């Protein structure tokens, strides 16, 4: 009789533990739901935001990224004067840098600098992203 009670108690504890695990899993958002709720930026801009009024270079890059954001591209701006841990997370060393990320956050393209050819490449890439919307 005593062994039967031990087994019954053990089974009850096991059933309760499984029920708790199942309940927690049912309440956890799925990967696609979580991604939609905490959508990673598709474009990360690392730049000195005090240069936004410049006609060329950093100013042109900032305006291009902001225009893409207005057209629905998810963006994140990181001020190079106070980057916090995000600069380390994205391995940012040069400002300006524009990162293009896939839906899961993996880097697809990195465009660094403010040379006219780089600014042109940034605009072309952002235009491509806005057409995908």
N, C-alpha and C positions, 0 to 999 in steps of 0.2 A: 504494500500500500504506500509506504514511504517513497519508494522509487517511482511509483506512478505519479505522486504529487510533485516530485522533483522534475520529472519529464513534463508534466502539464505546466508547471511554472516556467520552465525553460522555454517551452513552445509558446507560451503566452508572451514572454519577454521578447522572443524572436519575432513573433507576429506583430507586436507593437513597434519594434524597431523597423521592420520592413514597411509598416504602414506610415511611419514618420518619414522614412526615406522617400517613399512613393509620393506622399503629400508634398514634400519639399520639391521634388522633381517636377511635379505637376504645376507648381506655382512659379518655377523658374522660367523666365522667358527663353524662347528658343533662340538659337544663334542668329537666325535671320531677323527675328523681332528685336533682339538686343542690338544688332547692327543698325537696324532702321532707327531705333531710339537714340543711340549714341553714335550716330553716323560720323565716321572719321572725315576730316576735311579731304577733299579731292585735290586741293591745291594749298600748299603751305608757302607763305611768303615770309622770308627772313630779311629784314631791311631796317635801316635807320628811318623811322617814321617821321622824324623832324625834316627829312628831305622831300616830303611829299609835294612841296610847291615848286621844286625844280622842273624846268621845262623838259629836260632830257634825263637820261640815266635813271637814277632811283625813282625820281618823280614819275617818269613814264612807266616804269615797272609797276609802281603802286597803283597808278590810275588804271592800267590794263587789268590787274588782278581784281580791283574793286568793280570794274565794269563787268567782268566775268561773274562776280558774285551777284550783281544786280540781275544778271541773266540766268541765275539759278545754279551756278557752280558753287559747291560747298568750299569755303576758303577759311584759312586761319592766318592771321597776321601775327608775326613775332617781332617785336621791336628789338633790334640788335643791341640797343643801349641797356636793356634789362630782360635778357632772354629766359632767365630761370632755367629749369631743367629741360625745357623743350629743345633748346639748342643741342644739348647732349643727346637727347632721344633721337633727333633727326640728323645728328652728326653735321651740324651747321658750323662752318668756319668762315665763310665769306659772305659779306652783304653787298649787294642783294643776292639772294638765292631763291629760286622758285622750284619747289618740288611738286611733281605730279604723282599722285598716289592712286593705287587701284582701290576698289571698294573695301578690301580687308586691311588697307593701310600700307601695303608693300610699295616701295618706291618703284615707279615706272620710268620717270625721267627727272633729271636734275639739271637746271640751267643756272649758271653762276656768273655774276658780273653784270656790268652795265654798258658794255660795248654795244655800239649800234646793231651789230649782227646778232648779239645775244638778245637784245630787246626785241628785235624783229622775230627771232625764234620763239620768244616768250609769247608775243602776240599771236603768232601762228598756232602755237599749242593751245592757248586759251580759246581761240576761235574754234579749233577742232572740238574742244570740250563743250563749248556752248552749243554746237551743232548736234551733239549727242543727246542733248536734253529734250 
